[in-house]
Amino acid sequence: MTELIVQPDLWITRMLPEGIVEKWLVADGATVASDDPVVDLRIENQLRRLKSPSPGRLTIYARPNSIVEPGTVIGRVDAA
């Protein structure tokens, strides 16, 4: 299992310490490959795309429009 974590380095200024889950690019339970784009986050008015850290099955924790902060776990990828 590998967690999808919103990394603090996605913020440039840290003036707004929260972001929003814009949309998931794959469905909950889908099989993903390592480095597949999986979710778009809006942070400091910029769209940031997170990729899968490993291959496996995606489990989504954070729904679209959820507010996230640095370090938030938004999902996980379980080995297939």
N, C-alpha and C positions, 0 to 999 in steps of 0.2 A: 504494500500500500504506500502510495506517495500522495501527500497532501498538496492541494493547490492553494498557495498562500499569496496574498497580496503583499508584495515586497515593498518595504519602505523606500527603496530607490526609484519607485515609479513617480514619486512626488519630486518636483523640482524645487519649489519654494517652501513647502510645508505650511503655507499660510492658511490653506483650507485642509485640515487633516482628515478629510473624508472624501470618498469617491462613491460612485454609483455603478452597480452592475447594469450595464447597458443592455446586453443581450448575450445569450449563449449561442454559440455557433454550431454546437452539436447537442443532441438530445440526451437527457438523463438515461444512463444505461448503455449508451453507445460505446462501441469499441473505437479507441483512438490509438494512433501511433505516436511515438516520441516526437516532439516538436510540432505536432498538429495544432493549428490555432483552435482554441476551445471557447474563449470568452472575450468579449469587449467590455472594458471598464472605462468610465469617464472620470478622469482625475484632473483637477485644475483646468477644466474646460478643454482637455485634450483626450482623444480616444486612444486608449492603450489596449493592445491585444496580447492576452496571455496564451502561452502554448503549453501543451501537455508536457510534464516533466519526464514521463515514461510511458511505455505502451501499456494498454490494458482497457478496463471498463471504467467509464466515467460515472461518478456519483455526484450529483449537484446538491450543495447545501444552501447556497444563496440564490434566491429567486431574482428575476429581472426587477430593476428599480430598488433593490436592497442597497442600503448604505453600508459601505465598508471602510475600514480604517487600516493603516499599515499593520501587517501581521495577521489580518483576518483570514481564517481558513474558509474558502468558498466552495470547496469540493475535494474529491480525492480520486485517484486512479488506482484501481486494484489490478494486479498482475492477471493476465488472461490465462 
